[in-house]
């Protein structure tokens, strides 16, 4: 398969994962399906420009999960509500930015 064909195929997976992440606001399990897809297709991405999207999506899932757990655990002392509100905004930003960059055919800037 040509590099362009492989990138087009992997772009479909990245797009599907952004959809699954967005749907997780309605159906929580879709984010888990999305991260599973990321790990299954991880070896196929290699060093293409789509690698940054796969990393971005995995980081969005794991850090989002961390902050959701911390927010949920701290709701009895009311700090958790602010944490959950911030996390919701952060997740929307991450999904939207990644989706826009993917549609534009751009890699995401990743530090480190």
C-alpha positions in Angstrom: 0.0 0.0 0.0 1.3 3.5 -0.8 2.1 5.9 1.9 -0.7 8.2 0.9 -3.2 5.3 1.1 -1.9 4.3 4.5 -2.2 7.9 5.7 -5.8 8.1 4.4 -6.7 4.9 6.2 -5.1 6.0 9.4 -6.8 9.4 9.2 -10.1 7.6 9.2 -9.2 5.9 12.4 -8.1 9.2 14.0 -11.3 10.8 12.9 -13.4 7.9 14.3 -11.6 8.2 17.7 -12.4 12.0 17.8 -16.0 11.0 17.2 -15.9 8.4 19.9 -14.4 10.9 22.3 -17.1 13.5 21.5 -19.8 10.8 22.0 -18.4 10.0 25.4 -20.2 13.1 26.8 -23.4 11.0 26.1 -22.2 7.4 26.3 -19.2 7.1 28.6 -18.0 3.8 27.1 -17.2 5.3 23.7 -14.0 7.0 25.0 -12.8 3.5 26.2 -13.4 2.1 22.7 -11.5 5.1 21.2 -8.4 4.6 23.3 -8.5 0.8 22.5 -8.5 1.7 18.8 -5.6 4.1 19.4 -3.5 1.3 21.0 -4.4 -1.3 18.4 -3.5 1.0 15.5 -0.4 2.5 17.2 2.1 0.4 15.4 0.7 1.3 12.0 1.1 5.0 12.6 4.9 4.9 12.8 6.4 8.4 12.4 3.7 9.9 10.1 2.1 13.2 10.8 -0.9 11.3 12.3 1.3 10.0 15.1 0.8 13.3 16.9 -3.0 12.8 16.7 -2.8 9.4 18.2 -0.6 10.6 21.0 -3.0 13.6 21.5 -6.0 11.3 21.7 -4.4 9.0 24.2 -3.2 11.9 26.4 -6.7 13.4 26.2 -8.2 10.1 27.4 -5.7 9.4 30.2 -5.4 12.9 31.6 -9.2 13.3 31.3 -9.8 10.1 33.2 -7.3 11.2 35.9 -9.1 14.6 36.4 -12.6 13.0 36.3 -11.6 10.6 39.0 -10.0 13.4 41.1 -13.0 15.6 40.5 -15.4 12.9 41.5 -13.4 12.0 44.6 -13.4 15.6 45.8 -17.0 16.5 45.2 -17.8 15.9 48.9 -15.7 18.9 49.7 -17.2 20.8 46.7 -13.8 21.4 45.0 -14.7 18.5 42.7 -17.4 20.4 41.0 -14.9 23.0 39.8 -12.5 20.3 38.8 -15.2 18.5 36.8 -16.3 21.8 35.2 -12.7 22.6 34.2 -12.2 19.1 32.9 -15.3 19.2 30.7 -14.1 22.5 29.1 -10.6 21.0 28.7 -11.9 17.9 27.0 -14.1 19.9 24.6 -11.1 22.0 23.7 -8.8 19.0 23.2 -11.3 17.1 21.0 -12.2 20.3 19.0 -8.5 21.3 18.4 -7.5 17.8 17.4 -10.5 17.4 15.1 -9.8 20.7 13.4 -6.1 20.0 12.9 -7.0 16.6 11.5 -9.5 18.0 9.0 -6.9 20.6 8.0 -4.3 17.9 7.5 -1.9 19.3 10.2 0.0 17.6 12.9 -0.5 18.7 16.4 2.2 20.5 18.3 3.4 18.3 21.1 5.9 19.4 23.7 8.7 17.1 24.6 
